[in-house]
């Protein structure tokens, strides 16, 4: 299992991808599948931009080996070959949706494994969770690696995850590239923390505070959750030191029934960033994730987000804007 994966490119543009929680195959495989999903969306919707997309640099901020080791130590089992095969099968099914308009409620409702009971529970739970936040007990049950990230008795895991993400982001910033940063699920929490560190932490701010992430896309992000907002770096700090200062545009995608982003709007929770002119725009999008994992609808799947027409539009808009620049 490799821990670093990059693709070289030209033109001073970089895509950095930060994956989310749970077991993961190696870095090469995760990056390959992620880029294949984005490429499938571009070929489907804006085919004439695919060569330009293929030409940019791409790298993954990979910490899957750290999460795998921790989860295995807790007694969880993982079949990497099966997982990788199922991810590839999921991507094939997503590639079969050859039109943008296929990503709709009707198609989503026909996915296998969806039930009215599950949808009702999600609809009822979302407002409650949005008010009280994901509790420590719930986080420990559904995302033990996230709970470990916040474990004050073991800073090594958290610091190592941040270091992996910081290294990947800074590699692109050091080249003065236009950066498209994509983060999924709980990876959005660690990514936010790293962006805050680069903005305010005395170890990095002198070198990186003035360097900008042109576009940040969060997918299935729990950053709007009240528990998460209390624990991210900068929470409770003075106004201008509360938030990162290195994001130009922030797009937030939340899929229907994705429990991890039950509070699906970031623009209202981080509106002070706009008022303080620390970000140019924060936009929320509600989408339908058509991914099927192990024969069942999986609205949190990264592949379903990455192949979605909304992500395609964001990526190709970024390509157009940075190409002109």
TIROSE-104644 format. One record per residue: residue number from 1; x, y, z negated of N, C-alpha, C in turn; residue in three letters. Coordinates in steps of 0.2 Angstrom, whole numbers, plus 5000, padded with zeros to 4 digits. Layout:
BEGIN
NUM	X	Y	Z	X	Y	Z	X	Y	Z	ALA
...
! end
This chain:
BEGIN
1	5004	4994	5000	5000	5000	5000	5004	5006	5000	UNK
2	5004	5010	5005	5008	5016	5006	5005	5022	5002	UNK
3	5009	5027	4999	5006	5032	4995	5007	5039	4999	UNK
4	5009	5039	5005	5010	5045	5008	5008	5044	5016	UNK
5	5004	5048	5019	5002	5048	5026	5002	5054	5029	UNK
6	5005	5056	5034	5004	5062	5038	5004	5061	5045	UNK
7	5002	5065	5049	5003	5065	5056	5006	5072	5058	UNK
8	5010	5072	5063	5013	5079	5065	5009	5082	5070	UNK
9	5010	5088	5070	5006	5092	5075	5010	5099	5077	UNK
10	5006	5102	5081	5009	5109	5084	5004	5114	5083	UNK
11	5006	5120	5083	5002	5126	5083	5001	5129	5077	UNK
12	5004	5127	5071	5004	5131	5065	4997	5130	5061	UNK
13	4994	5124	5062	4988	5122	5059	4988	5116	5056	UNK
14	4985	5115	5050	4985	5109	5046	4979	5107	5043	UNK
15	4977	5101	5043	4971	5098	5039	4974	5094	5034	UNK
16	4971	5096	5028	4973	5092	5022	4967	5089	5019	UNK
17	4967	5082	5018	4961	5079	5015	4963	5076	5008	UNK
18	4958	5077	5004	4958	5075	4997	4953	5070	4996	UNK
19	4954	5063	4994	4949	5058	4994	4946	5059	4987	UNK
20	4941	5055	4985	4937	5055	4979	4939	5049	4974	UNK
21	4934	5047	4970	4935	5042	4965	4935	5035	4967	UNK
22	4936	5030	4963	4935	5023	4964	4941	5020	4967	UNK
23	4941	5014	4968	4947	5010	4972	4947	5013	4979	UNK
24	4954	5013	4981	4955	5015	4988	4960	5011	4991	UNK
25	4960	5009	4998	4965	5006	5001	4971	5011	5002	UNK
26	4976	5009	5005	4982	5013	5006	4981	5020	5009	UNK
27	4986	5024	5009	4985	5031	5011	4984	5031	5019	UNK
28	4988	5027	5022	4988	5026	5030	4981	5025	5032	UNK
29	4978	5020	5029	4971	5017	5031	4966	5023	5029	UNK
30	4966	5026	5023	4961	5031	5022	4962	5037	5026	UNK
31	4968	5039	5028	4969	5045	5033	4966	5043	5040	UNK
32	4968	5037	5042	4966	5034	5048	4959	5034	5049	UNK
33	4955	5031	5044	4948	5031	5045	4945	5038	5044	UNK
34	4947	5042	5040	4945	5049	5039	4945	5053	5046	UNK
35	4951	5053	5049	4952	5056	5055	4948	5053	5061	UNK
36	4947	5047	5060	4943	5044	5066	4936	5046	5065	UNK
37	4933	5047	5059	4926	5049	5058	4925	5056	5060	UNK
38	4930	5061	5058	4930	5068	5061	4930	5068	5068	UNK
39	4935	5064	5071	4935	5064	5079	4929	5061	5082	UNK
40	4926	5056	5079	4919	5054	5082	4914	5059	5082	UNK
41	4914	5063	5077	4909	5069	5077	4911	5074	5082	UNK
42	4917	5075	5083	4919	5080	5088	4918	5077	5095	UNK
43	4919	5071	5096	4918	5068	5103	4911	5068	5104	UNK
44	4907	5067	5099	4899	5067	5100	4896	5074	5102	UNK
45	4899	5079	5098	4896	5085	5099	4899	5091	5103	UNK
46	4906	5090	5103	4910	5096	5106	4916	5092	5109	UNK
47	4915	5088	5114	4920	5084	5117	4926	5087	5119	UNK
48	4925	5093	5122	4931	5097	5125	4936	5100	5119	UNK
49	4934	5099	5113	4939	5101	5108	4943	5095	5105	UNK
50	4942	5089	5107	4945	5084	5104	4953	5084	5105	UNK
51	4955	5086	5110	4962	5086	5111	4965	5091	5107	UNK
52	4962	5097	5106	4965	5102	5101	4965	5099	5094	UNK
53	4960	5096	5092	4960	5093	5085	4965	5088	5084	UNK
54	4966	5084	5089	4971	5079	5089	4978	5082	5088	UNK
55	4979	5088	5091	4986	5091	5091	4988	5094	5084	UNK
56	4983	5095	5080	4985	5098	5073	4988	5093	5068	UNK
57	4992	5096	5064	4995	5092	5058	4989	5090	5054	UNK
58	4990	5084	5051	4985	5081	5046	4989	5077	5041	UNK
59	4987	5078	5035	4990	5075	5029	4985	5073	5024	UNK
60	4986	5068	5020	4981	5066	5015	4985	5067	5008	UNK
61	4981	5070	5003	4983	5071	4996	4981	5064	4993	UNK
62	4985	5059	4993	4983	5052	4991	4985	5051	4983	UNK
63	4980	5049	4979	4982	5046	4973	4978	5040	4971	UNK
64	4976	5037	4977	4972	5030	4976	4976	5025	4972	UNK
65	4982	5025	4973	4986	5020	4969	4986	5021	4962	UNK
66	4986	5027	4960	4985	5029	4952	4978	5027	4950	UNK
67	4973	5028	4954	4966	5026	4951	4965	5019	4951	UNK
68	4968	5015	4957	4968	5008	4957	4971	5005	4951	UNK
69	4977	5007	4949	4980	5005	4943	4977	5005	4937	UNK
70	4974	5011	4936	4970	5013	4930	4964	5008	4930	UNK
71	4960	5008	4935	4954	5004	4935	4955	4997	4934	UNK
72	4961	4994	4937	4962	4987	4937	4964	4985	4929	UNK
73	4967	4990	4926	4969	4989	4919	4963	4989	4915	UNK
74	4958	4992	4917	4951	4991	4913	4947	4985	4915	UNK
75	4950	4981	4919	4947	4974	4920	4943	4974	4927	UNK
76	4943	4980	4930	4939	4980	4937	4943	4976	4942	UNK
77	4939	4973	4947	4942	4969	4952	4942	4973	4959	UNK
78	4946	4972	4963	4946	4975	4970	4949	4971	4975	UNK
79	4945	4970	4980	4947	4966	4986	4949	4971	4992	UNK
80	4955	4973	4993	4956	4978	4997	4955	4977	5005	UNK
81	4956	4970	5007	4954	4968	5014	4947	4969	5015	UNK
82	4943	4967	5010	4936	4967	5011	4933	4974	5011	UNK
83	4936	4978	5007	4934	4985	5007	4936	4989	5013	UNK
84	4942	4988	5016	4944	4991	5022	4940	4988	5028	UNK
85	4938	4982	5028	4934	4979	5033	4927	4982	5033	UNK
86	4924	4983	5027	4917	4986	5026	4918	4994	5028	UNK
87	4923	4997	5027	4924	5004	5029	4924	5005	5036	UNK
88	4927	5000	5039	4927	5000	5047	4921	4999	5050	UNK
89	4917	4994	5047	4910	4992	5049	4906	4998	5048	UNK
90	4906	5002	5043	4902	5008	5041	4904	5013	5047	UNK
91	4910	5014	5048	4912	5019	5053	4909	5017	5060	UNK
92	4909	5011	5062	4906	5009	5068	4898	5010	5069	UNK
93	4895	5009	5063	4888	5011	5063	4887	5018	5064	UNK
94	4891	5022	5061	4890	5029	5061	4892	5032	5068	UNK
95	4896	5029	5071	4898	5031	5078	4892	5029	5083	UNK
96	4888	5024	5081	4882	5023	5086	4877	5028	5086	UNK
97	4877	5033	5081	4873	5039	5081	4876	5044	5086	UNK
98	4874	5043	5092	4877	5047	5097	4874	5054	5098	UNK
99	4869	5056	5095	4866	5063	5095	4866	5066	5089	UNK
100	4867	5073	5089	4867	5077	5083	4860	5076	5079	UNK
101	4855	5076	5083	4848	5075	5080	4847	5069	5077	UNK
102	4851	5064	5077	4850	5057	5074	4851	5058	5066	UNK
103	4854	5064	5064	4856	5064	5057	4850	5068	5054	UNK
104	4844	5065	5053	4838	5068	5051	4835	5063	5046	UNK
105	4830	5066	5043	4826	5062	5037	4823	5056	5039	UNK
106	4820	5056	5045	4817	5050	5048	4822	5044	5049	UNK
107	4828	5046	5051	4833	5040	5052	4836	5038	5045	UNK
108	4837	5043	5041	4839	5042	5034	4835	5037	5030	UNK
109	4828	5039	5031	4823	5034	5027	4823	5027	5030	UNK
110	4825	5026	5036	4825	5019	5038	4832	5015	5037	UNK
111	4836	5018	5033	4842	5015	5032	4841	5009	5027	UNK
112	4845	5003	5027	4843	4998	5023	4845	4999	5015	UNK
113	4841	4996	5011	4843	4997	5004	4840	5003	5001	UNK
114	4836	5007	5004	4833	5013	5002	4826	5011	4999	UNK
115	4824	5014	4993	4818	5012	4990	4815	5018	4987	UNK
116	4808	5018	4987	4805	5024	4985	4806	5025	4977	UNK
117	4807	5020	4973	4809	5020	4966	4816	5024	4965	UNK
118	4821	5022	4969	4827	5025	4969	4827	5033	4970	UNK
119	4823	5034	4976	4822	5041	4978	4818	5045	4972	UNK
120	4813	5042	4969	4809	5046	4964	4814	5047	4958	UNK
121	4818	5042	4956	4823	5043	4950	4828	5048	4952	UNK
122	4830	5049	4958	4835	5054	4960	4832	5061	4959	UNK
123	4825	5061	4962	4822	5068	4962	4820	5070	4955	UNK
124	4819	5065	4950	4817	5067	4944	4823	5069	4940	UNK
125	4829	5065	4941	4835	5066	4937	4839	5072	4939	UNK
126	4838	5074	4945	4843	5079	4947	4841	5086	4943	UNK
127	4835	5088	4942	4834	5094	4939	4836	5094	4931	UNK
128	4835	5088	4928	4837	5087	4921	4845	5087	4921	UNK
129	4848	5083	4925	4856	5083	4925	4858	5090	4927	UNK
130	4855	5094	4931	4857	5100	4933	4857	5105	4927	UNK
131	4852	5104	4922	4851	5108	4916	4856	5107	4911	UNK
132	4857	5100	4910	4862	5098	4904	4868	5096	4906	UNK
133	4869	5094	4913	4876	5092	4915	4877	5085	4914	UNK
134	4882	5082	4918	4884	5075	4917	4887	5074	4910	UNK
135	4884	5070	4906	4887	5069	4900	4893	5065	4900	UNK
136	4897	5065	4895	4903	5061	4895	4902	5053	4895	UNK
137	4896	5051	4892	4894	5044	4893	4893	5042	4900	UNK
138	4889	5046	4903	4887	5045	4910	4894	5045	4915	UNK
139	4898	5050	4914	4904	5050	4918	4908	5044	4916	UNK
140	4909	5042	4910	4913	5036	4908	4910	5030	4912	UNK
141	4904	5029	4912	4900	5023	4915	4901	5023	4923	UNK
142	4900	5029	4926	4899	5029	4934	4906	5031	4937	UNK
143	4910	5034	4933	4917	5037	4936	4922	5037	4930	UNK
144	4924	5031	4928	4929	5030	4923	4936	5034	4924	UNK
145	4938	5034	4931	4944	5037	4933	4943	5045	4932	UNK
146	4937	5047	4933	4936	5055	4931	4937	5056	4924	UNK
147	4934	5051	4920	4934	5052	4913	4942	5052	4910	UNK
148	4945	5048	4914	4953	5047	4912	4956	5054	4914	UNK
149	4954	5057	4920	4957	5063	4922	4956	5068	4916	UNK
150	4951	5068	4912	4950	5073	4907	4952	5071	4900	UNK
151	4955	5065	4900	4957	5062	4894	4963	5066	4891	UNK
152	4962	5069	4885	4967	5073	4882	4973	5069	4879	UNK
153	4972	5063	4878	4977	5059	4875	4982	5056	4880	UNK
154	4980	5056	4887	4984	5054	4892	4984	5059	4898	UNK
155	4989	5063	4897	4989	5069	4902	4993	5066	4909	UNK
156	4996	5061	4908	5000	5058	4914	4996	5057	4920	UNK
157	4990	5054	4919	4986	5052	4925	4984	5059	4928	UNK
158	4981	5064	4924	4979	5070	4927	4984	5074	4930	UNK
159	4990	5074	4927	4996	5078	4930	4998	5075	4936	UNK
160	4998	5068	4936	5001	5065	4943	4996	5066	4948	UNK
161	4989	5066	4947	4984	5067	4952	4985	5074	4955	UNK
162	4986	5079	4950	4986	5086	4952	4993	5087	4957	UNK
163	4998	5084	4954	5005	5084	4958	5004	5082	4965	UNK
164	5000	5076	4966	5000	5073	4973	4996	5078	4977	UNK
165	4990	5081	4975	4986	5086	4978	4990	5092	4980	UNK
166	4994	5095	4975	4998	5101	4975	5003	5100	4980	UNK
167	5006	5095	4980	5012	5093	4985	5009	5094	4992	UNK
168	5003	5090	4994	5001	5090	5000	4999	5097	5003	UNK
169	4995	5101	4998	4993	5108	5000	4999	5112	5001	UNK
170	5004	5112	4997	5010	5117	4997	5014	5115	5003	UNK
171	5014	5109	5005	5018	5107	5011	5015	5111	5017	UNK
172	5009	5112	5018	5006	5116	5023	5007	5123	5022	UNK
173	5006	5126	5016	5007	5133	5014	5014	5135	5016	UNK
174	5019	5131	5014	5026	5132	5015	5027	5133	5022	UNK
175	5023	5130	5027	5024	5131	5034	5021	5137	5037	UNK
176	5017	5141	5032	5013	5146	5034	5007	5144	5039	UNK
177	5005	5138	5038	5000	5136	5043	4993	5139	5041	UNK
178	4988	5139	5046	4981	5140	5044	4979	5133	5042	UNK
179	4976	5133	5036	4974	5127	5032	4967	5126	5032	UNK
180	4965	5120	5034	4958	5117	5033	4958	5112	5028	UNK
181	4956	5113	5022	4956	5109	5016	4949	5105	5015	UNK
182	4949	5099	5016	4943	5095	5015	4944	5090	5008	UNK
183	4939	5091	5004	4939	5087	4998	4933	5083	4997	UNK
184	4933	5077	4994	4927	5073	4993	4926	5071	4986	UNK
185	4920	5071	4984	4918	5069	4977	4922	5072	4972	UNK
186	4924	5067	4967	4928	5070	4961	4934	5073	4963	UNK
187	4937	5071	4969	4943	5074	4972	4942	5082	4972	UNK
188	4936	5084	4972	4935	5092	4973	4937	5095	4966	UNK
189	4936	5091	4960	4938	5094	4954	4945	5095	4953	UNK
190	4949	5090	4955	4956	5090	4955	4959	5096	4960	UNK
191	4956	5096	4966	4958	5101	4971	4956	5108	4968	UNK
192	4951	5109	4965	4949	5116	4962	4955	5117	4957	UNK
193	4956	5113	4952	4961	5114	4947	4968	5116	4950	UNK
194	4970	5112	4956	4976	5114	4959	4976	5121	4962	UNK
195	4970	5123	4965	4970	5129	4968	4970	5135	4963	UNK
196	4967	5133	4957	4968	5138	4951	4975	5139	4949	UNK
197	4979	5133	4949	4986	5133	4947	4990	5137	4951	UNK
198	4989	5136	4958	4993	5140	4963	4991	5148	4962	UNK
199	4985	5149	4960	4983	5156	4959	4986	5160	4953	UNK
200	4986	5156	4947	4987	5159	4941	4992	5156	4936	UNK
201	4994	5150	4937	4999	5147	4933	5006	5150	4935	UNK
202	5009	5152	4929	5016	5155	4930	5021	5151	4934	UNK
203	5020	5144	4934	5025	5140	4937	5024	5140	4945	UNK
204	5018	5142	4947	5017	5142	4955	5015	5149	4957	UNK
205	5012	5153	4953	5008	5159	4956	5013	5164	4960	UNK
206	5019	5165	4958	5024	5169	4961	5025	5167	4968	UNK
207	5025	5161	4969	5026	5158	4976	5020	5157	4980	UNK
208	5014	5156	4977	5008	5154	4981	5002	5158	4980	UNK
209	5002	5163	4975	4996	5166	4974	4993	5170	4980	UNK
210	4998	5173	4984	4996	5177	4990	4995	5172	4996	UNK
211	4996	5166	4996	4995	5162	5002	4988	5159	5001	UNK
212	4984	5159	5007	4977	5157	5007	4976	5151	5011	UNK
213	4970	5147	5008	4967	5142	5011	4962	5145	5016	UNK
214	4962	5144	5022	4958	5148	5027	4951	5145	5026	UNK
215	4950	5138	5026	4943	5135	5025	4944	5129	5020	UNK
216	4940	5129	5015	4939	5124	5010	4932	5121	5011	UNK
217	4932	5114	5012	4925	5111	5013	4925	5106	5007	UNK
218	4920	5106	5003	4919	5101	4998	4913	5097	5000	UNK
219	4913	5090	4999	4908	5086	5001	4906	5081	4995	UNK
220	4900	5081	4994	4898	5077	4988	4901	5079	4982	UNK
221	4902	5086	4981	4906	5088	4975	4901	5089	4969	UNK
222	4904	5088	4963	4901	5089	4957	4903	5096	4954	UNK
223	4906	5100	4957	4908	5107	4955	4903	5111	4952	UNK
224	4896	5110	4954	4891	5114	4952	4888	5111	4945	UNK
225	4890	5105	4943	4888	5103	4937	4890	5106	4931	UNK
226	4886	5107	4926	4888	5112	4920	4893	5109	4916	UNK
227	4893	5102	4915	4899	5099	4912	4905	5100	4915	UNK
228	4905	5099	4922	4911	5100	4926	4914	5107	4925	UNK
229	4909	5112	4926	4911	5119	4926	4914	5121	4919	UNK
230	4912	5118	4914	4915	5119	4907	4922	5116	4907	UNK
231	4924	5112	4911	4931	5108	4910	4936	5110	4916	UNK
232	4934	5113	4921	4939	5115	4926	4943	5120	4923	UNK
233	4949	5121	4926	4954	5126	4924	4951	5133	4925	UNK
234	4952	5137	4920	4950	5144	4921	4943	5145	4918	UNK
235	4940	5140	4916	4933	5141	4912	4934	5144	4906	UNK
236	4931	5150	4905	4931	5154	4899	4937	5159	4899	UNK
237	4940	5159	4905	4946	5164	4905	4943	5171	4907	UNK
238	4947	5176	4907	4944	5183	4909	4942	5183	4916	UNK
239	4938	5187	4918	4935	5187	4925	4939	5185	4930	UNK
240	4944	5189	4932	4948	5188	4938	4953	5182	4937	UNK
241	4954	5180	4931	4958	5174	4930	4954	5168	4930	UNK
242	4948	5169	4930	4943	5163	4929	4943	5158	4935	UNK
243	4944	5161	4941	4943	5158	4948	4950	5158	4952	UNK
244	4950	5153	4956	4956	5153	4961	4955	5159	4966	UNK
245	4961	5162	4968	4960	5168	4972	4963	5166	4979	UNK
246	4964	5160	4981	4967	5158	4987	4963	5155	4992	UNK
247	4956	5156	4992	4951	5153	4996	4948	5159	5000	UNK
248	4948	5158	5007	4945	5163	5011	4937	5161	5012	UNK
249	4936	5155	5014	4929	5153	5016	4928	5146	5012	UNK
250	4923	5145	5009	4921	5139	5005	4914	5136	5008	UNK
251	4914	5130	5011	4908	5127	5013	4907	5121	5008	UNK
252	4901	5120	5006	4899	5115	5001	4894	5111	5004	UNK
253	4895	5104	5006	4890	5100	5009	4888	5095	5003	UNK
254	4881	5094	5003	4878	5090	4998	4873	5085	5001	UNK
255	4874	5079	5001	4869	5074	5004	4863	5073	5000	UNK
256	4857	5072	5003	4851	5069	4999	4853	5063	4996	UNK
257	4851	5063	4989	4852	5057	4985	4859	5055	4983	UNK
258	4863	5060	4984	4870	5059	4982	4870	5061	4974	UNK
259	4871	5056	4970	4870	5058	4963	4876	5062	4960	UNK
260	4882	5061	4963	4888	5065	4961	4887	5073	4962	UNK
261	4883	5075	4967	4882	5082	4968	4874	5083	4967	UNK
262	4872	5081	4961	4864	5082	4959	4863	5089	4959	UNK
263	4867	5093	4957	4867	5100	4957	4870	5102	4964	UNK
264	4866	5104	4969	4869	5104	4976	4871	5111	4978	UNK
265	4871	5116	4974	4872	5122	4976	4878	5125	4972	UNK
266	4883	5127	4976	4889	5130	4972	4889	5138	4973	UNK
267	4886	5141	4978	4886	5148	4979	4883	5152	4973	UNK
268	4878	5149	4970	4875	5153	4964	4880	5152	4958	UNK
269	4883	5146	4957	4887	5145	4951	4894	5149	4951	UNK
270	4896	5150	4957	4902	5154	4958	4902	5160	4962	UNK
271	4896	5163	4961	4894	5170	4964	4899	5175	4962	UNK
272	4901	5175	4956	4906	5180	4953	4912	5180	4957	UNK
273	4914	5175	4960	4920	5175	4965	4919	5180	4971	UNK
274	4913	5180	4973	4911	5185	4978	4911	5192	4976	UNK
275	4908	5193	4970	4907	5200	4967	4914	5203	4966	UNK
276	4919	5198	4964	4925	5201	4962	4930	5201	4968	UNK
277	4927	5199	4974	4931	5199	4981	4937	5194	4980	UNK
278	4935	5188	4977	4940	5183	4977	4939	5177	4982	UNK
279	4934	5178	4986	4932	5173	4991	4928	5177	4996	UNK
280	4928	5176	5003	4924	5179	5008	4917	5177	5008	UNK
281	4916	5170	5008	4909	5167	5008	4909	5160	5005	UNK
282	4904	5159	5002	4902	5152	4999	4895	5150	5002	UNK
283	4895	5144	5006	4889	5142	5009	4888	5135	5007	UNK
284	4881	5134	5006	4879	5127	5004	4875	5124	5009	UNK
285	4876	5118	5010	4872	5114	5016	4869	5108	5013	UNK
286	4863	5106	5014	4860	5100	5012	4860	5096	5018	UNK
287	4862	5090	5018	4863	5085	5024	4860	5078	5022	UNK
288	4860	5074	5027	4858	5067	5027	4864	5063	5028	UNK
289	4866	5059	5024	4872	5055	5025	4870	5048	5027	UNK
290	4871	5046	5033	4869	5040	5036	4873	5034	5035	UNK
291	4878	5034	5030	4883	5029	5029	4879	5023	5026	UNK
292	4881	5017	5028	4879	5010	5025	4885	5006	5023	UNK
293	4886	5005	5017	4891	5001	5014	4888	4995	5011	UNK
294	4891	4989	5013	4889	4983	5011	4882	4982	5012	UNK
295	4879	4984	5017	4872	4983	5019	4867	4987	5016	UNK
296	4870	4992	5012	4865	4997	5009	4867	5004	5010	UNK
297	4862	5008	5010	4863	5015	5011	4868	5018	5005	UNK
298	4873	5022	5007	4877	5025	5002	4878	5032	5004	UNK
299	4874	5037	5001	4874	5044	5003	4880	5047	5000	UNK
300	4884	5044	4996	4890	5048	4994	4896	5046	4998	UNK
301	4896	5042	5003	4901	5039	5007	4905	5045	5011	UNK
302	4911	5045	5010	4915	5050	5013	4915	5050	5021	UNK
303	4914	5044	5024	4914	5043	5031	4907	5046	5033	UNK
304	4902	5046	5030	4896	5049	5032	4896	5056	5032	UNK
305	4899	5059	5027	4901	5066	5027	4905	5069	5033	UNK
306	4910	5065	5034	4915	5067	5039	4913	5067	5046	UNK
307	4908	5062	5047	4906	5062	5054	4900	5066	5055	UNK
308	4897	5069	5050	4891	5073	5051	4892	5079	5055	UNK
309	4886	5081	5059	4887	5087	5063	4889	5093	5060	UNK
310	4887	5094	5054	4888	5100	5050	4896	5101	5049	UNK
311	4899	5095	5047	4906	5095	5046	4910	5096	5053	UNK
312	4907	5093	5058	4910	5094	5065	4909	5102	5067	UNK
313	4904	5105	5066	4903	5112	5067	4908	5116	5063	UNK
314	4909	5115	5057	4914	5118	5053	4921	5118	5056	UNK
315	4923	5111	5057	4930	5110	5060	4931	5113	5067	UNK
316	4926	5113	5071	4927	5116	5078	4927	5124	5077	UNK
317	4923	5126	5073	4923	5134	5072	4930	5136	5069	UNK
318	4933	5132	5065	4939	5133	5062	4945	5133	5068	UNK
319	4944	5128	5072	4949	5127	5078	4948	5133	5082	UNK
320	4942	5135	5084	4941	5141	5088	4944	5148	5085	UNK
321	4943	5149	5079	4945	5155	5075	4953	5155	5075	UNK
322	4956	5149	5073	4963	5149	5072	4967	5149	5078	UNK
323	4964	5146	5083	4967	5147	5090	4967	5154	5093	UNK
324	4962	5157	5092	4962	5164	5094	4967	5169	5090	UNK
325	4967	5167	5083	4972	5171	5079	4979	5169	5082	UNK
! end
